[in-house]
Amino acid sequence: QVQLVESGGDLVQPGGSLRLSCAASGFTFSSYAMYWYRQGAGKERELVATISSSGAFTNYAGSVKGRFTISRDNVKNTVYLQMNSLKPEDTAMYYCNARYLGAPIWGQGTQVTVSS
């Protein structure tokens, strides 16, 4: 069964940090690029970060560049999103995603809330 399971979301104060994890199973993780998306209340889902299958290449949305870092461990079949200098506007449900055989796979999401 192809599956993605996110974890690590929490309530954090502005300026704080969190690390999200996404554990993959059921497919050859090391062969696929991975993506982190987020969706705030009443907003469209937006692509936050991308990492190539090897981890050599990454890309970020302008709103998070310099604050967020995507990484992966192809032994543990896990992709991470390190989030620093968090802002209230980063509040959202965060989802990891893979495009497996042309079809998107989504996890259940993990909630990040940035508030004092």
N, C-alpha and C positions, 0 to 999 in steps of 0.2 A: 504494500500500500504506500503510495507516494504521500508524504506528509511533511509539513513544516510546523514547528512549534516554537513560538516566541516566548520570551520571558525577560524579566528585568525591569519592567515598567514600575513606576512608583510616583509618589508625590515628592517634589523637590523644590527647594527655594530658588528664586532667580539667582543666577551665577553659579549654581551647583552643577554636578556632573552625574551622569548615569551611563551604564553600559548595558545595552540590550544584546540578547543572544537569540539565535534562531537555529534550532537543531533540525537537520534534514534527515529523512530516511526514505527508503524505497526507490531511490534512483542513484545514478553514479554522480554524486555531488561534485566531484572534482572536474567534471566535464561541462559544467554549466555556470554561466555568469549568474550572479545573484543580485537582488535589488532590495532596498528598503524604501517603503512608501509610508506616508502618513495621511491621516484624514482628521481634521479638526471638526468640531461641531458645526454643522451647516456649511461645510466647505467641500470642495472637490478633493478627491484623493490625489496627492501629488508625489512624484518621484523625488526622493531625498538623496539617495546615493546608489551607485552601481559599482560592482567589482567584477573583474574578469574571472574566468574559470581558474586561472593560475594565481590570481591575486596581484599580478604585476601591474594591472591598470585599474584606476578608480576614477570616478567622476561624481560631482556633487552639485546639488541645486545651489544657486547663488545665495540663497537665504541661510545656508548652513556652512558654506565653504569657510574653512579656517577654524570652525568650531567642532564639527563632527568628523569622525574618521571611521570608515568602513574597513573591515579586515575579515579574513577567513582562515580556518584551520581545516585543511582537506584531509587530515587524519581523523579529526573529531567530527567531521561533517557538520561544521557549525560556522555560521557567519555572525559577525558582531557589528554593533554600531556604538562607538564611543562618542558620547555627547558631552561636550564641555560648554561652559559659559551659557548655560541654558537660560532662555527668555520665556516670558509668559506666552508669547506667540508660538512657541514650540509645543504647547499643549495639544495633544492629539492622540489618537490611537495609531500605533505604529505596527506595520505589517511587513513581513519579509515575503519575497516573491521569487519564483523561478519560472522559466518558460520551458516546460518539459514537453518535448515532441510537439511544439507549436502551441500548446495550451498553457495558460497561466495556472500556477499553483499558488494558493494563498494559505497563510496560517490564520489562526483565530485572532491574532493581534494582541498587543500589550499596551496598556494605557500609561501614557506619560502626562503628568500634570505638573506644571511649573507655576507655583503660587506661593506668596508669603503669608 
